[in-house]
């Protein structure tokens, strides 16, 4: 038996309020060259059905580390091979945690509009308080009101972020995206996700980047100033190390891609350049 090309196994992780349906175009585009798996993260989509069968959602921990550990168990159950993780926003933070801490299972990761977390305790404390407040707003106002406020950008305060959300609202796929968000039934679980997966609760991974052992593709939208800057900082953290003890070049381990004509939701706003970048990244892993 001759195997010409080892098949990549790709795990896709959506952002907060998303579902596996967000990745359908990406799955179709990658499926010719990879086995592609998209999951509903805890508290989202069909994962709610699982929670109802197992027990009260209050028993679950929705922290980045806990979800990463759960996904590791799932991947070990599905395959004995290494996996490439692709994550967006909240899913990107989970994917980065897996790439840095589960190197025996993770072959590489694509970080889309993601972050290694907040560097100092004061920033984490402020962000956690904000996300707890947002979670309470979701519980008190209901999903419909929360979605309108969330996608208007009014929760975020900064003008540049408000403009990014305006860009998403003008996209032809925006209405169908919001329709999928309205399908969430367990707002208690969503609120718990928002509070427990907060960047304010997550351990900073900035120092961990200096010990990166698996290739990263870091992606940001051209019009997303905040995450473009974070992406540059992430790559520099790896690039500036110079000679590594394992002999690997930091420039080879971490690369950056800026997607034109897109804001934060790159995979929705301009998916074709993203698909090409991910395909190229997968080929490099062989």
N, C-alpha and C positions, 0 to 999 in steps of 0.2 A: 504494500500500500504506500502510495506517494502522496504526501500532503504538500501542496504548492504554497498555501497561505494559511497560517494559523488564524482561526476565526477569533475576532475580538468579542468579548462579552461586555456590553455597555449598560450601565445602570443610570437611569434618568431620574433626577430629584427635582420636583417643582418647588415653587416658593410659597409663602404664606397665602392662604385662600385658594391656592391652585389645586389641581388634581392631575392624575396621569394623562387625562385628555389633552392637557396643554402641550404634550409632546408628540401628538399624533403626526404632524408634518415631519418632525425630526425623525421619528421612528421609521416612517416610510422611506425617507431619504437614506437612512443608514442601514436599513435591513438587508440590502444586497451584499454588504460586506461585513456585517456583524450580527450577533444575536443581541437584540435590543430589549431591555426590560424597563418598563416604567411602573412605578408604584405610587399608590396614594399614601402619603406620609401620615403618621398617627394624628388623629383629630380631623382628617380631611377625607372627603369622598367615601369610597367603599370601606375604608379602614374603620369607619364608624360601625359598620355591620359586625366587624370582628370584635370590636369593643363590647357591643351589646351581647355577643355570645359568651365572651370571657367574663365580663363583669362590669362593675361601675368604672367609668372613665377616670374617676378620681384616684383609682389605684395606679394609674399610669404616670410615668415621668416623661415629660416632653422636652427635657433639656437636649441640647445639641449632642452631648456625649451619650445620653441614654438612647436617643434615636439612632445614632451612628452604631452603637453596640447592637441594637435590634436589627439593623440592616446587615451588619456583618454576619449575624446568625442566619439571616435569610439567605444571603449569598452563599454561605458555606453549605446550606441545605440544598440550594439549587445546583451548584457547580463546585467542583474541586479545583477549578482554574482561577487565575487572577482576573480581576474585574477592572474596567475603566469606568470611573464615576463622573457623570456630568450633572452639575447642579446649578440652579438659578436662585439668586438672592438668599433666602433662608436655606434652601437646598444646597446652595454653594458653600455656605458655612459648614453644613454637615459634610459635604463632599471633601472640603479641605481638611476637616478634622480626621476623616477616614484616611486621606492620603498621607497625613503626617503621623498617624498613630496606629494604622492597621496595614503596615507595609507588606506583611506576609500575604495579604489578600488583594491589595489594591495595586494595579499595574500603572495607573496614571490617573489624572483628574483634570477636568475642564471646569474652571471657576468662572461663572457668568454673573456679573454684577454682584460679586461677593466680597467678603472682608474677613481677615483673620481675627476680627474683634476689636475691642477698644483697649488701648495701651495702658491707661491708668485707672486706678480705683475710683477716683472722683467721677470720671466720665462714665464708668460702668454703673455707678450708683445713680447718676442722673438718668441714664437711659433706662434702667430698670424701673425707676419711678414713672417715667413716661409710658413705658409699655404696660405697666400695671394699670395706669389710668386709662389707656386705650382699651385694655381688656374689660375694664369696668364699664366703659362707654358701650362696648359691644353688648354686654349683658343687659344694660339698662335701656338701651335705645333700640335693640333688635338688629338683625342682619341687614335689612334693606337700608336703614338710615346709616348704618356703619359703612356699607359699601359705597354709598353716595359720598360720604365724607372722606373715606379712604382714597377713592379714585379722583376726588376733586383736588387732592393734594393739600387740603386745608389743615390736616393733622400735622403737617410737617414743618410749617412755619417759614422755611427759607424760600425766597423768591425763586431761586434756580430750581428747587425741587418741585415747586408748584408748576413751573413751566414744563418740566419733564412730564408730569402727570397730565397736563393739558395736551401735550403731544400724543400721549397714549390714547386719550379720549377721542382724538380726531382720527385715529386709525380705523380703517374699515372693519377690522375684526373686533373692535372694542365691545360692541353690543353683544356679540356671541360670547365673548370672554366673561362679561358680567353675568350673562344668563347661566353659565356653568357655576359661577360663584353663588348664585341664588339657590343652588341645589343642596348646599350644606344645611343639614337639619339640626346638628348638635352644636349649638352656639356655645354651650358650656365648655365643650372640648376645644373649640376654636379659641375661646378666651384663655383657656389654660395654656394652649400652645403659644399664644401671643406673649403671655407673661413668662412662661418657663423657658422658651427658646430665645428669649430676648438676648441681644448682644450684650446687655448689661449683666446677664447672669453667666454668660459664656466665658470660659478662661481664655485670655488672650493667646493667640497662636503666633504672634509676631516673632518671638524668640525661636519657636519651633521651626520657622522657615529657614533658619540658618543651618538646620540639620536635615534639610529636605533630601530625600533619597528616591523619590518617584517623580517623573516628569509632570509638569503643570503647564496648562494653557490657560492664561488669565485673560478674560474677555470683558470689555466694557463698551457701552454705546458712545458714539461720538459726542452726543449732546448731554451725556451724564457726567458733568464736571466732577462731582464728588467721587464717583467710582472709577473714573479715569485716573484721578490722582492716587486713589488707593491702589489701583492696579500697577501703576508705575512704582509706587513705594514697595509693593510686594515683590516685584521682579528685582528691584534694586537690592532688596534684602538678601536675595539669593545671588545676584550677579556680583555684588561687591565683596563676596567672600574670598575671591581669588583662588589660590590653590586649596583644594579640599583634601582631607585625609583619605577619602576613598578614591581620589584621582579623577573624579568627574568634574566637568566644567559647568559652572553655574549658569552660563549662557545657554547650555544645552538642556539643562534641567527645567528652566522656566522661560517661557516665551509669552509675549503679550499680543493681543489682537484687538484693535479698535474697529468696531462695526459702524460703517457710515450710516447716516440718516436714521439714527435710532437713539432712544433715551435709555431708560433703565431696563425695560422689558424687551431686551434684544431679540429673544426667540420669537416674540410676537410681532414686533415692529419691522424687522428686516431679517427673516430667517435664512435666506439663501446664502449670504456671505458667512453666516455662522455655521451652516451645514458644511460648506467648503472647508472652513477652518478646522472643524472637528474631524472631517474625513482625512485631511492632511495630517493632523495630529495622530490619528489612529494608525496611519501608514508608517509614521516615524517610530511607532512603538514596536514594529516588527523587526 
